[in-house]
Amino acid sequence: MDYTSNEDLARYEQIALMIASEILRGTYKEGERVSGRTSLAGQYGVSPETVRKALALLQARQVVEVVPGSGVIILSRQAARDFIDDFHEHNSLEVLERRLETLIRQRNKLNTEIDKLVKEIVHFKTGMLKNMQNAEEVLVSPGSPLVGKSVQEAQLRTLTGVTVTAVRRRGRWYASPGTELRLNAGDLLLVVGSQNAVDRLRQLAEVKPAPHDS
């Protein structure tokens, strides 16, 4: 296993795992005396200080014994195996904990966005309710020139001065109707505006069919 590719580990931890793996594979035998820090540093391409920290980890787990002026003595192959297993278990737990922390941060950010959106919806509905309290209803008749047009295409605000806050169609309300909603005969417009403006809209919307000749 290539421990040096694990960016989550400190360099000295990588070296400690590499040495323990060499012991486990039999490259270093129990009781064998291996080179000191300087030689190991050159072998693994790191500084002597990095090797010192790595050996300190292994010595604390009784994998090796560091003899000043003499080198490093390999103590236990089983201890090397236990060190690797325990390190992987601990490192896996750290990975899970970091993942949990990331998810918690993402959840908190999402909750903040949800709270903001809920407030915007409440604000929108509150404003819509206020408009509805002051609004009047205008029925679109079959003969109206509004049939087949959207509120924007009909230019109702420009022509009449009213604001269409919603359209009711077959029991369903469409708030702030956009260009995709084309008016049908029988639609009920919920509008806000002066009485004169509403009257002008009624003239367009509530067109009575011409009487048939007898």
MDTraj code that builds the backbone (N, CA, C; nanometers):
import mdtraj as md
import numpy as np

residues = "MET ASP TYR THR SER ASN GLU ASP LEU ALA ARG TYR GLU GLN ILE ALA LEU MET ILE ALA SER GLU ILE LEU ARG GLY THR TYR LYS GLU GLY GLU ARG VAL SER GLY ARG THR SER LEU ALA GLY GLN TYR GLY VAL SER PRO GLU THR VAL ARG LYS ALA LEU ALA LEU LEU GLN ALA ARG GLN VAL VAL GLU VAL VAL PRO GLY SER GLY VAL ILE ILE LEU SER ARG GLN ALA ALA ARG ASP PHE ILE ASP ASP PHE HIS GLU HIS ASN SER LEU GLU VAL LEU GLU ARG ARG LEU GLU THR LEU ILE ARG GLN ARG ASN LYS LEU ASN THR GLU ILE ASP LYS LEU VAL LYS GLU ILE VAL HIS PHE LYS THR GLY MET LEU LYS ASN MET GLN ASN ALA GLU GLU VAL LEU VAL SER PRO GLY SER PRO LEU VAL GLY LYS SER VAL GLN GLU ALA GLN LEU ARG THR LEU THR GLY VAL THR VAL THR ALA VAL ARG ARG ARG GLY ARG TRP TYR ALA SER PRO GLY THR GLU LEU ARG LEU ASN ALA GLY ASP LEU LEU LEU VAL VAL GLY SER GLN ASN ALA VAL ASP ARG LEU ARG GLN LEU ALA GLU VAL LYS PRO ALA PRO HIS ASP SER".split()
xyz = np.array([
    [0.0859, -0.1204, 0.0000],
    [0.0000, 0.0000, 0.0000],
    [0.0887, 0.1243, 0.0000],
    [0.0555, 0.2193, -0.0790],
    [0.1341, 0.3416, -0.0902],
    [0.0812, 0.4456, 0.0075],
    [0.1445, 0.4521, 0.1251],
    [0.0966, 0.5447, 0.2279],
    [0.1317, 0.6881, 0.1943],
    [0.2376, 0.7085, 0.1111],
    [0.2800, 0.8449, 0.0809],
    [0.1763, 0.9188, -0.0008],
    [0.0797, 0.8470, -0.0609],
    [-0.0235, 0.9133, -0.1409],
    [-0.1379, 0.9636, -0.0550],
    [-0.1368, 0.9288, 0.0746],
    [-0.2451, 0.9691, 0.1635],
    [-0.2187, 1.1097, 0.2138],
    [-0.2846, 1.2083, 0.1536],
    [-0.2596, 1.3472, 0.1893],
    [-0.3145, 1.3835, 0.3255],
    [-0.4000, 1.2958, 0.3828],
    [-0.4567, 1.3264, 0.5133],
    [-0.3570, 1.2997, 0.6263],
    [-0.2470, 1.2268, 0.5977],
    [-0.1494, 1.1920, 0.7011],
    [-0.0332, 1.2900, 0.6988],
    [0.0228, 1.3139, 0.8188],
    [0.1458, 1.3913, 0.8269],
    [0.2584, 1.3065, 0.7688],
    [0.3643, 1.3721, 0.7260],
    [0.4744, 1.2997, 0.6614],
    [0.5365, 1.1967, 0.7561],
    [0.5548, 1.2322, 0.8821],
    [0.6171, 1.1375, 0.9754],
    [0.5266, 1.0179, 1.0014],
    [0.3944, 1.0386, 0.9943],
    [0.3030, 0.9261, 1.0096],
    [0.3137, 0.8312, 0.8911],
    [0.3284, 0.8880, 0.7730],
    [0.3475, 0.8060, 0.6537],
    [0.4740, 0.7213, 0.6660],
    [0.5832, 0.7826, 0.7139],
    [0.7099, 0.7105, 0.7277],
    [0.6970, 0.6001, 0.8322],
    [0.6294, 0.6285, 0.9435],
    [0.6100, 0.5268, 1.0471],
    [0.5339, 0.4069, 0.9910],
    [0.4310, 0.4318, 0.9125],
    [0.3550, 0.3228, 0.8510],
    [0.4394, 0.2463, 0.7495],
    [0.5239, 0.3162, 0.6760],
    [0.6101, 0.2503, 0.5783],
    [0.7108, 0.1587, 0.6480],
    [0.7691, 0.2050, 0.7578],
    [0.8647, 0.1220, 0.8319],
    [0.7940, 0.0010, 0.8915],
    [0.6753, 0.0238, 0.9509],
    [0.5995, -0.0870, 1.0086],
    [0.5635, -0.1886, 0.9005],
    [0.5311, -0.1420, 0.7811],
    [0.4978, -0.2320, 0.6701],
    [0.6193, -0.3132, 0.6276],
    [0.7365, -0.2502, 0.6274],
    [0.8598, -0.3220, 0.5946],
    [0.8856, -0.4332, 0.6964],
    [0.8583, -0.4047, 0.8220],
    [0.8752, -0.5066, 0.9274],
    [0.7757, -0.6200, 0.9057],
    [0.6517, -0.5846, 0.8729],
    [0.5475, -0.6853, 0.8536],
    [0.5794, -0.7746, 0.7337],
    [0.6375, -0.7167, 0.6298],
    [0.6716, -0.7945, 0.5105],
    [0.7989, -0.8767, 0.5284],
    [0.8711, -0.8515, 0.6387],
    [0.9939, -0.9278, 0.6640],
    [1.1194, -0.8627, 0.6106],
    [1.1079, -0.7413, 0.5553],
    [1.2272, -0.6700, 0.5093],
    [1.3199, -0.6433, 0.6268],
    [1.2604, -0.6068, 0.7397],
    [1.3339, -0.5925, 0.8650],
    [1.2901, -0.7063, 0.9569],
    [1.3860, -0.7789, 1.0147],
    [1.3566, -0.8934, 1.1002],
    [1.3575, -0.8523, 1.2464],
    [1.2841, -0.9273, 1.3286],
    [1.2862, -0.9031, 1.4731],
    [1.4286, -0.9231, 1.5243],
    [1.4731, -0.8299, 1.6077],
    [1.6081, -0.8351, 1.6631],
    [1.7136, -0.7722, 1.5755],
    [1.6757, -0.7395, 1.4520],
    [1.7722, -0.6788, 1.3605],
    [1.7984, -0.5348, 1.3987],
    [1.9233, -0.4942, 1.3823],
    [1.9611, -0.3547, 1.4058],
    [1.9709, -0.2868, 1.2683],
    [1.8941, -0.1821, 1.2499],
    [1.8949, -0.1119, 1.1216],
    [1.9608, 0.0235, 1.1367],
    [1.9765, 0.0915, 1.0237],
    [2.0478, 0.2190, 1.0218],
    [1.9826, 0.3217, 1.1143],
    [2.0598, 0.4221, 1.1490],
    [2.0102, 0.5288, 1.2335],
    [1.9262, 0.6288, 1.1563],
    [1.8930, 0.7373, 1.2224],
    [1.8016, 0.8359, 1.1650],
    [1.8512, 0.8940, 1.0345],
    [1.9790, 0.9271, 1.0282],
    [2.0321, 0.9926, 0.9088],
    [2.0217, 0.9018, 0.7869],
    [2.0596, 0.7741, 0.8066],
    [2.0528, 0.6796, 0.6945],
    [1.9083, 0.6563, 0.6515],
    [1.8191, 0.6420, 0.7506],
    [1.6781, 0.6211, 0.7183],
    [1.6197, 0.7443, 0.6486],
    [1.6660, 0.8615, 0.6908],
    [1.6180, 0.9848, 0.6279],
    [1.6540, 0.9867, 0.4797],
    [1.7762, 0.9449, 0.4478],
    [1.8168, 0.9385, 0.3083],
    [1.7411, 0.8312, 0.2328],
    [1.7145, 0.7185, 0.2991],
    [1.6434, 0.6084, 0.2344],
    [1.5012, 0.6472, 0.1964],
    [1.4342, 0.7210, 0.2843],
    [1.2947, 0.7576, 0.2598],
    [1.2792, 0.8982, 0.2021],
    [1.3907, 0.9677, 0.1848],
    [1.3846, 1.0994, 0.1218],
    [1.3193, 1.2053, 0.2085],
    [1.3419, 1.1981, 0.3398],
    [1.2849, 1.2972, 0.4320],
    [1.3955, 1.3484, 0.5239],
    [1.3603, 1.4429, 0.6091],
    [1.4590, 1.4988, 0.7012],
    [1.4788, 1.4050, 0.8211],
    [1.5945, 1.4120, 0.8874],
    [1.6166, 1.3316, 1.0088],
    [1.5120, 1.3592, 1.1165],
    [1.4627, 1.4827, 1.1236],
    [1.3603, 1.5156, 1.2229],
    [1.2307, 1.4403, 1.1945],
    [1.1953, 1.4262, 1.0659],
    [1.0752, 1.3501, 1.0291],
    [1.0914, 1.2043, 1.0702],
    [1.2127, 1.1481, 1.0475],
    [1.2394, 1.0094, 1.0876],
    [1.2333, 0.9960, 1.2393],
    [1.2857, 1.0968, 1.3113],
    [1.2821, 1.0919, 1.4584],
    [1.1388, 1.0817, 1.5088],
    [1.0485, 1.1631, 1.4517],
    [0.9076, 1.1593, 1.4934],
    [0.8449, 1.0246, 1.4585],
    [0.8804, 0.9706, 1.3414],
    [0.8248, 0.8424, 1.3000],
    [0.8702, 0.7312, 1.3947],
    [0.9979, 0.7300, 1.4273],
    [1.0510, 0.6271, 1.5177],
    [0.9939, 0.6422, 1.6582],
    [0.9664, 0.7665, 1.6997],
    [0.9065, 0.7888, 1.8317],
    [0.7681, 0.7242, 1.8382],
    [0.6916, 0.7342, 1.7279],
    [0.5606, 0.6677, 1.7226],
    [0.5755, 0.5168, 1.7369],
    [0.6717, 0.4608, 1.6633],
    [0.6915, 0.3157, 1.6652],
    [0.7471, 0.2682, 1.7986],
    [0.8337, 0.3477, 1.8578],
    [0.8911, 0.3102, 1.9867],
    [0.7859, 0.3126, 2.0966],
    [0.6934, 0.4088, 2.0897],
    [0.5854, 0.4174, 2.1892],
    [0.4968, 0.2939, 2.1836],
    [0.4905, 0.2286, 2.0676],
    [0.4097, 0.1074, 2.0526],
    [0.4950, -0.0194, 2.0605],
    [0.6212, -0.0020, 2.1002],
    [0.7137, -0.1147, 2.1179],
    [0.7349, -0.1943, 1.9887],
    [0.7292, -0.1242, 1.8787],
    [0.7617, -0.1856, 1.7497],
    [0.9129, -0.1858, 1.7306],
    [0.9776, -0.0772, 1.7688],
    [1.1229, -0.0646, 1.7595],
    [1.1753, -0.0060, 1.8906],
    [1.3057, -0.0139, 1.9032],
    [1.3734, 0.0549, 2.0132],
    [1.4849, 0.1380, 1.9524],
    [1.4859, 0.2662, 1.9851],
    [1.5885, 0.3557, 1.9340],
    [1.7022, 0.3601, 2.0358],
    [1.8216, 0.3143, 1.9932],
    [1.9392, 0.3125, 2.0808],
    [2.0322, 0.4240, 2.0366],
    [2.0436, 0.5317, 2.1164],
    [2.1293, 0.6440, 2.0768],
    [2.2712, 0.5965, 2.0447],
    [2.3215, 0.6379, 1.9312],
    [2.4568, 0.6050, 1.8894],
    [2.4694, 0.4667, 1.8297],
    [2.3632, 0.3864, 1.8353],
    [2.3711, 0.2492, 1.7863],
    [2.2776, 0.2210, 1.6710],
    [2.1671, 0.2895, 1.6646],
    [2.0724, 0.2653, 1.5566],
    [1.9347, 0.2290, 1.6099],
    [1.8646, 0.1515, 1.5304],
    [1.7267, 0.1153, 1.5627],
    [1.7163, -0.0369, 1.5652],
    [1.6608, -0.0906, 1.6731],
    [1.6439, -0.2349, 1.6863],
    [1.4965, -0.2691, 1.6637],
    [1.4722, -0.3676, 1.5780],
    [1.3361, -0.4140, 1.5508],
    [1.2937, -0.5054, 1.6636],
    [1.1843, -0.4721, 1.7318],
    [1.1408, -0.5483, 1.8478],
    [1.0343, -0.6526, 1.8160],
    [0.9301, -0.6157, 1.7420],
    [0.8168, -0.7075, 1.7285],
    [0.7434, -0.6888, 1.5959],
    [0.7320, -0.7997, 1.5240],
    [0.6541, -0.7978, 1.4006],
    [0.5048, -0.7840, 1.4328],
    [0.4592, -0.8512, 1.5408],
    [0.3187, -0.8428, 1.5796],
    [0.2824, -0.7009, 1.6224],
    [0.3753, -0.6353, 1.6922],
    [0.3502, -0.4969, 1.7327],
    [0.3385, -0.4066, 1.6100],
    [0.4173, -0.4381, 1.5056],
    [0.4081, -0.3604, 1.3811],
    [0.2714, -0.3800, 1.3180],
    [0.2208, -0.5058, 1.3185],
    [0.0879, -0.5331, 1.2645],
    [-0.0192, -0.4582, 1.3437],
    [-0.0087, -0.4630, 1.4769],
    [-0.1075, -0.3949, 1.5612],
    [-0.1042, -0.2437, 1.5382],
    [0.0175, -0.1901, 1.5202],
    [0.0309, -0.0460, 1.4957],
    [-0.0419, -0.0072, 1.3672],
    [-0.0214, -0.0853, 1.2618],
    [-0.0857, -0.0551, 1.1330],
    [-0.2377, -0.0663, 1.1455],
    [-0.2846, -0.1760, 1.2077],
    [-0.4295, -0.1957, 1.2213],
    [-0.4929, -0.0843, 1.3035],
    [-0.4303, -0.0526, 1.4171],
    [-0.4855, 0.0523, 1.5037],
    [-0.4818, 0.1882, 1.4351],
    [-0.3751, 0.2125, 1.3588],
    [-0.3630, 0.3416, 1.2915],
    [-0.4721, 0.3567, 1.1876],
    [-0.4953, 0.2501, 1.1104],
    [-0.6003, 0.2563, 1.0090],
    [-0.7368, 0.2765, 1.0734],
    [-0.7617, 0.2070, 1.1843],
    [-0.8911, 0.2211, 1.2519],
    [-0.9095, 0.3637, 1.3021],
    [-0.8044, 0.4181, 1.3636],
    [-0.8119, 0.5546, 1.4159],
    [-0.8276, 0.6547, 1.3023],
    [-0.7498, 0.6323, 1.1933],
    [-0.7561, 0.7244, 1.0806],
    [-0.8929, 0.7194, 1.0133],
    [-0.9512, 0.5985, 1.0060],
    [-1.0851, 0.5848, 0.9477],
    [-1.1872, 0.6610, 1.0298],
    [-1.1728, 0.6551, 1.1627],
    [-1.2632, 0.7290, 1.2504],
    [-1.2489, 0.8785, 1.2280],
    [-1.1240, 0.9239, 1.2121],
    [-1.1028, 1.0667, 1.1872],
    [-1.1665, 1.1098, 1.0555],
    [-1.1560, 1.0226, 0.9547],
    [-1.2176, 1.0536, 0.8251],
    [-1.3682, 1.0665, 0.8416],
    [-1.4291, 0.9741, 0.9176],
    [-1.5734, 0.9797, 0.9410],
    [-1.6113, 1.1057, 1.0188],
    [-1.5295, 1.1407, 1.1174],
    [-1.5589, 1.2601, 1.1971],
    [-1.5486, 1.3860, 1.1123],
    [-1.4469, 1.3909, 1.0242],
    [-1.4338, 1.5073, 0.9358],
    [-1.5513, 1.5144, 0.8390],
    [-1.5943, 1.3973, 0.7906],
    [-1.7102, 1.3932, 0.7006],
    [-1.8349, 1.4421, 0.7732],
    [-1.8486, 1.4002, 0.9000],
    [-1.9644, 1.4438, 0.9790],
    [-1.9619, 1.5947, 0.9993],
    [-1.8447, 1.6483, 1.0294],
    [-1.8329, 1.7933, 1.0483],
    [-1.8708, 1.8677, 0.9205],
    [-1.8258, 1.8139, 0.8064],
    [-1.8598, 1.8764, 0.6782],
    [-2.0096, 1.8744, 0.6542],
    [-2.0733, 1.7588, 0.6817],
    [-2.2174, 1.7472, 0.6610],
    [-2.2948, 1.8394, 0.7554],
    [-2.2462, 1.8534, 0.8791],
    [-2.3130, 1.9423, 0.9752],
    [-2.3058, 2.0868, 0.9261],
    [-2.1881, 2.1259, 0.8742],
    [-2.1753, 2.2621, 0.8199],
    [-2.2689, 2.2819, 0.7018],
    [-2.2762, 2.1803, 0.6141],
    [-2.3658, 2.1899, 0.4992],
    [-2.5113, 2.1969, 0.5436],
    [-2.5455, 2.1164, 0.6484],
    [-2.6831, 2.1180, 0.6985],
    [-2.7169, 2.2545, 0.7578],
    [-2.6238, 2.3108, 0.8343],
    [-2.6485, 2.4422, 0.8943],
    [-2.6670, 2.5490, 0.7871],
    [-2.5852, 2.5394, 0.6803],
    [-2.5989, 2.6349, 0.5698],
    [-2.7336, 2.6168, 0.5020],
    [-2.7729, 2.4899, 0.4829],
    [-2.9016, 2.4620, 0.4189],
    [-3.0165, 2.5110, 0.5057],
    [-3.0068, 2.4894, 0.6386],
    [-3.1124, 2.5374, 0.7288],
    [-3.1252, 2.6889, 0.7233],
    [-3.0104, 2.7576, 0.7127],
    [-3.0137, 2.9034, 0.7020],
    [-3.0852, 2.9468, 0.5746],
    [-3.0545, 2.8771, 0.4636],
    [-3.1193, 2.9097, 0.3365],
    [-3.2691, 2.8791, 0.3415],
    [-3.3045, 2.7681, 0.4090],
    [-3.4459, 2.7324, 0.4225],
    [-3.5196, 2.8378, 0.5047],
    [-3.4591, 2.8797, 0.6157],
    [-3.5215, 2.9826, 0.7005],
    [-3.5429, 3.1115, 0.6212],
    [-3.4435, 3.1479, 0.5413],
    [-3.4545, 3.2693, 0.4611],
    [-3.5677, 3.2562, 0.3601],
    [-3.5765, 3.1388, 0.2967],
    [-3.6803, 3.1168, 0.1965],
    [-3.8186, 3.1174, 0.2601],
    [-3.8311, 3.0560, 0.3786],
    [-3.9602, 3.0545, 0.4489],
    [-4.0046, 3.1966, 0.4800],
    [-3.9106, 3.2799, 0.5251],
    [-3.9436, 3.4198, 0.5556],
    [-3.9899, 3.4931, 0.4296],
    [-3.9229, 3.4656, 0.3171],
    [-3.9622, 3.5306, 0.1918],
    [-4.1019, 3.4869, 0.1490],
    [-4.1317, 3.3560, 0.1678],
    [-4.2642, 3.3057, 0.1326],
    [-4.3710, 3.3685, 0.2204],
    [-4.3428, 3.3764, 0.3522],
    [-4.4381, 3.4380, 0.4453],
    [-4.4613, 3.5835, 0.4083],
    [-4.3505, 3.6531, 0.3758],
    [-4.3628, 3.7942, 0.3368],
    [-4.4469, 3.8083, 0.2102],
    [-4.4222, 3.7184, 0.1150],
    [-4.4973, 3.7229, -0.0110],
    [-4.6454, 3.6969, 0.0129],
    [-4.6742, 3.5930, 0.0933],
    [-4.8141, 3.5583, 0.1199],
    [-4.8842, 3.6680, 0.1984],
    [-4.8100, 3.7295, 0.2922],
    [-4.8698, 3.8386, 0.3698],
    [-4.9078, 3.9536, 0.2774],
    [-4.8160, 3.9876, 0.1854],
    [-4.8455, 4.0939, 0.0902],
    [-4.9603, 4.0570, -0.0010],
    [-4.9655, 3.9297, -0.0410],
    [-5.0733, 3.8868, -0.1296],
    [-5.2073, 3.8927, -0.0581],
    [-5.2079, 3.8536, 0.0705],
    [-5.3321, 3.8591, 0.1474],
    [-5.3813, 4.0026, 0.1635],
    [-5.2877, 4.0937, 0.1850],
    [-5.3263, 4.2342, 0.1963],
    [-5.3867, 4.2836, 0.0660],
    [-5.3252, 4.2419, -0.0443],
    [-5.3792, 4.2814, -0.1747],
    [-5.5177, 4.2220, -0.1976],
    [-5.5341, 4.0955, -0.1556],
    [-5.6624, 4.0292, -0.1758],
    [-5.7737, 4.0963, -0.0954],
    [-5.7370, 4.1500, 0.0230],
    [-5.8376, 4.2172, 0.1060],
    [-5.8901, 4.3438, 0.0383],
    [-5.8039, 4.4067, -0.0414],
    [-5.8428, 4.5306, -0.1086],
    [-5.8748, 4.5084, -0.2564],
    [-5.8792, 4.3815, -0.2958],
    [-5.8938, 4.3515, -0.4377],
    [-6.0400, 4.3349, -0.4778],
    [-6.0607, 4.3465, -0.6076],
    [-6.1930, 4.3208, -0.6652],
    [-6.1803, 4.2103, -0.7675],
    [-6.2927, 4.1422, -0.7926],
    [-6.2935, 4.0320, -0.8878],
    [-6.3583, 4.0761, -1.0189],
    [-6.2931, 4.0374, -1.1269],
    [-6.3448, 4.0700, -1.2603],
    [-6.3474, 3.9409, -1.3414],
    [-6.4635, 3.9098, -1.3986],
    [-6.4800, 3.7867, -1.4758],
    [-6.4466, 3.8107, -1.6231],
    [-6.3698, 3.7192, -1.6816],
    [-6.3385, 3.7274, -1.8246],
    [-6.4491, 3.6542, -1.9010],
    [-6.5202, 3.7269, -1.9835],
    [-6.6318, 3.6679, -2.0577],
    [-6.5827, 3.6075, -2.1890],
    [-6.6619, 3.5183, -2.2495],
    [-6.6197, 3.4538, -2.3758],
    [-6.5907, 3.5529, -2.4882],
    [-6.6602, 3.6665, -2.4923],
    [-6.6389, 3.7612, -2.6013],
    [-6.5306, 3.8627, -2.5751],
    [-6.4570, 3.8489, -2.4647],
    [-6.3561, 3.9487, -2.4289],
    [-6.2323, 3.9365, -2.5172],
    [-6.1737, 4.0494, -2.5560],
    [-6.0479, 4.0470, -2.6337],
    [-5.9296, 3.9980, -2.5508],
    [-5.9493, 3.9786, -2.4192],
    [-5.8419, 3.9292, -2.3336],
    [-5.8204, 3.7786, -2.3487],
    [-5.9211, 3.7074, -2.3981],
    [-5.9123, 3.5620, -2.4100],
    [-5.7957, 3.5245, -2.5027],
    [-5.7120, 3.4334, -2.4546],
    [-5.5969, 3.3879, -2.5333],
    [-5.4712, 3.4683, -2.5114],
    [-5.4797, 3.5763, -2.4333],
    [-5.3627, 3.6599, -2.4065],
    [-5.3189, 3.6439, -2.2613],
    [-5.1898, 3.6655, -2.2388],
    [-5.1426, 3.6724, -2.1011],
    [-5.1690, 3.8118, -2.0462],
    [-5.1567, 3.8271, -1.9158],
    [-5.1786, 3.9589, -1.8547],
    [-5.0803, 4.0607, -1.9114],
    [-4.9549, 4.0149, -1.9348],
    [-4.8533, 4.1060, -1.9880],
    [-4.8844, 4.1443, -2.1320],
    [-4.9262, 4.0444, -2.2129],
    [-4.9568, 4.0733, -2.3527],
    [-5.0761, 4.1678, -2.3660],
    [-5.1730, 4.1533, -2.2760],
    [-5.2911, 4.2400, -2.2801],
    [-5.2611, 4.3809, -2.2308],
    [-5.1437, 4.3988, -2.1668],
    [-5.1008, 4.5302, -2.1171],
    [-5.2092, 4.5944, -2.0294],
    [-5.2625, 4.5138, -1.9370],
    [-5.3745, 4.5616, -1.8549],
    [-5.3340, 4.6770, -1.7645],
    [-5.2133, 4.6724, -1.7140],
    [-5.1714, 4.7818, -1.6265],
    [-5.1608, 4.9129, -1.7036],
    [-5.1104, 4.9032, -1.8267],
    [-5.0952, 5.0241, -1.9087],
    [-5.2302, 5.0765, -1.9553],
    [-5.3164, 4.9837, -1.9997],
    [-5.4442, 5.0247, -2.0575],
    [-5.5472, 5.0649, -1.9529],
    [-5.5445, 4.9994, -1.8394],
    [-5.6509, 5.0235, -1.7407],
    [-5.6011, 5.0823, -1.6098],
    [-5.4743, 5.0547, -1.5736],
    [-5.4218, 5.1047, -1.4462],
    [-5.4358, 5.0062, -1.3322],
    [-5.4911, 4.8862, -1.3586],
    [-5.5070, 4.7888, -1.2509],
    [-5.3836, 4.6989, -1.2444],
    [-5.3674, 4.6352, -1.1284],
    [-5.2653, 4.5318, -1.1097],
    [-5.3364, 4.3997, -1.0862],
    [-5.3059, 4.3012, -1.1707],
    [-5.3669, 4.1692, -1.1554],
    [-5.2805, 4.0895, -1.0576],
    [-5.3342, 4.0619, -0.9385],
    [-5.2571, 3.9908, -0.8368],
    [-5.2724, 3.8404, -0.8469],
    [-5.3835, 3.7926, -0.9046],
    [-5.4053, 3.6485, -0.9161],
    [-5.5145, 3.6215, -1.0180],
    [-5.5123, 3.4975, -1.0681],
    [-5.6171, 3.4515, -1.1591],
    [-5.6736, 3.3218, -1.1010],
    [-5.8060, 3.3164, -1.0928],
    [-5.8701, 3.1947, -1.0452],
    [-5.9314, 3.1208, -1.1638],
    [-5.8935, 2.9932, -1.1754],
    [-5.9429, 2.9117, -1.2871],
    [-5.9829, 2.7745, -1.2336],
    [-6.1069, 2.7415, -1.2476],
    [-6.1608, 2.6123, -1.2025],
    [-6.1212, 2.5808, -1.0584],
    [-6.1374, 2.6814, -0.9732],
    [-6.1138, 2.6625, -0.8307],
    [-5.9696, 2.6749, -0.7870],
    [-5.8791, 2.6987, -0.8800],
    [-5.7378, 2.7108, -0.8449],
    [-5.6892, 2.8524, -0.8684],
    [-5.6105, 2.9025, -0.7698],
    [-5.5580, 3.0378, -0.7818],
    [-5.4166, 3.0348, -0.8391],
    [-5.3868, 3.1259, -0.9324],
    [-5.2532, 3.1445, -0.9889],
    [-5.2068, 3.2842, -0.9481],
    [-5.1165, 3.2890, -0.8499],
    [-5.0698, 3.4189, -0.8012],
    [-4.9676, 3.4784, -0.8967],
    [-4.9709, 3.6100, -0.9098],
    [-4.8781, 3.6839, -0.9969],
    [-4.8606, 3.6134, -1.1303],
    [-4.9672, 3.6017, -1.2088],
    [-4.9612, 3.5252, -1.3340],
    [-4.8578, 3.5813, -1.4307],
    [-4.7790, 3.4896, -1.4879],
    [-4.6755, 3.5310, -1.5818],
    [-4.7204, 3.5152, -1.7250],
    [-4.6236, 3.5221, -1.8165],
    [-4.6545, 3.5167, -1.9596],
    [-4.7031, 3.3787, -2.0034],
    [-4.6731, 3.2762, -1.9230],
    [-4.7124, 3.1409, -1.9634],
    [-4.8615, 3.1138, -1.9403],
    [-4.9254, 3.1964, -1.8581],
    [-5.0681, 3.1763, -1.8299],
    [-5.1511, 3.2663, -1.9213],
    [-5.2202, 3.2039, -2.0159],
    [-5.3065, 3.2795, -2.1076],
    [-5.4507, 3.2731, -2.0573],
    [-5.5160, 3.3846, -2.0618],
    [-5.6492, 3.3963, -2.0042],
    [-5.7524, 3.3192, -2.0856],
    [-5.8436, 3.2553, -2.0128],
    [-5.9551, 3.1819, -2.0733],
    [-6.0865, 3.2473, -2.0334],
    [-6.1886, 3.2232, -2.1131],
    [-6.3221, 3.2659, -2.0731],
    [-6.3594, 3.1933, -1.9445],
    [-6.4156, 3.2659, -1.8509],
    [-6.4512, 3.2080, -1.7226],
    [-6.3477, 3.2308, -1.6147],
    [-6.2272, 3.2799, -1.6539],
    [-6.1256, 3.3127, -1.5535],
    [-6.1739, 3.4300, -1.4693],
    [-6.1375, 3.4254, -1.3414],
    [-6.1720, 3.5337, -1.2497],
    [-6.0440, 3.6078, -1.2147],
    [-6.0375, 3.7354, -1.2483],
    [-5.9184, 3.8161, -1.2215],
    [-5.9327, 3.8841, -1.0864],
    [-5.8309, 3.8689, -1.0035],
    [-5.8269, 3.9403, -0.8762],
    [-5.7364, 4.0605, -0.8967],
    [-5.7940, 4.1814, -0.8906],
    [-5.7212, 4.3012, -0.9299],
    [-5.7235, 4.4056, -0.8194],
    [-5.6218, 4.4900, -0.8225],
    [-5.6116, 4.6027, -0.7291],
    [-5.5958, 4.7298, -0.8108],
    [-5.6721, 4.8315, -0.7776],
    [-5.6633, 4.9582, -0.8489],
    [-5.7784, 5.0489, -0.8096],
    [-5.7769, 5.1671, -0.8638],
    [-5.8854, 5.2614, -0.8358],
    [-6.0142, 5.2105, -0.8970],
    [-6.1258, 5.2685, -0.8539],
    [-6.2546, 5.2259, -0.9077],
    [-6.2623, 5.2520, -1.0581],
    [-6.2081, 5.3660, -1.1006],
    [-6.2085, 5.3962, -1.2440],
    [-6.1267, 5.2943, -1.3224],
    [-6.0124, 5.2538, -1.2639],
    [-5.9276, 5.1560, -1.3311],
    [-5.9992, 5.0220, -1.3416],
    [-6.0663, 4.9819, -1.2349],
    [-6.1393, 4.8545, -1.2347],
    [-6.2531, 4.8596, -1.3364],
    [-6.3198, 4.9736, -1.3440],
    [-6.4293, 4.9880, -1.4416],
    [-6.3769, 4.9750, -1.5844],
    [-6.2587, 5.0317, -1.6103],
    [-6.2016, 5.0204, -1.7442],
    [-6.1706, 4.8744, -1.7772],
    [-6.1216, 4.8006, -1.6751],
    [-6.0936, 4.6588, -1.6971],
    [-6.2222, 4.5816, -1.7249],
    [-6.3279, 4.6138, -1.6527],
    [-6.4548, 4.5432, -1.6737],
    [-6.5054, 4.5618, -1.8180],
    [-6.4797, 4.6799, -1.8720],
    [-6.5231, 4.7046, -2.0096],
    [-6.4512, 4.6124, -2.1079],
    [-6.3259, 4.5772, -2.0744],
    [-6.2503, 4.4870, -2.1605],
    [-6.2829, 4.3406, -2.1338],
    [-6.3015, 4.3093, -2.0070],
    [-6.3176, 4.1698, -1.9677],
    [-6.4587, 4.1176, -1.9770],
    [-6.5544, 4.1986, -1.9319],
    [-6.6905, 4.1524, -1.9227],
    [-6.7723, 4.1966, -2.0443],
    [-6.7226, 4.1615, -2.1606],
    [-6.7925, 4.1985, -2.2851],
    [-6.9098, 4.1043, -2.3063],
    [-7.0260, 4.1636, -2.3225],
    [-7.1446, 4.0816, -2.3435],
    [-7.1581, 4.0484, -2.4918],
    [-7.1968, 3.9269, -2.5233],
    [-7.2103, 3.8917, -2.6667],
    [-7.3159, 3.9751, -2.7350],
    [-7.2937, 4.0051, -2.8606],
    [-7.3896, 4.0863, -2.9375],
    [-7.5176, 4.0072, -2.9563],
    [-7.6341, 4.0755, -2.9495],
    [-7.7606, 4.0033, -2.9663],
    [-7.7777, 3.9525, -3.1092],
    [-7.8320, 3.8322, -3.1218],
    [-7.8539, 3.7731, -3.2534],
    [-7.9786, 3.8355, -3.3173],
    [-7.9725, 3.8510, -3.4469],
    [-8.0901, 3.9031, -3.5188],
    [-8.2008, 3.7979, -3.5201],
    [-8.3229, 3.8436, -3.5038],
    [-8.4363, 3.7508, -3.5033],
    [-8.4605, 3.6993, -3.6455],
])
top = md.Topology()
chain = top.add_chain()
for i, resn in enumerate(residues, 1):
    res = top.add_residue(resn, chain, resSeq=i)
    for name in ("N", "CA", "C"):
        top.add_atom(name, md.element.get_by_symbol(name[0]), res)
traj = md.Trajectory(xyz[None], top)
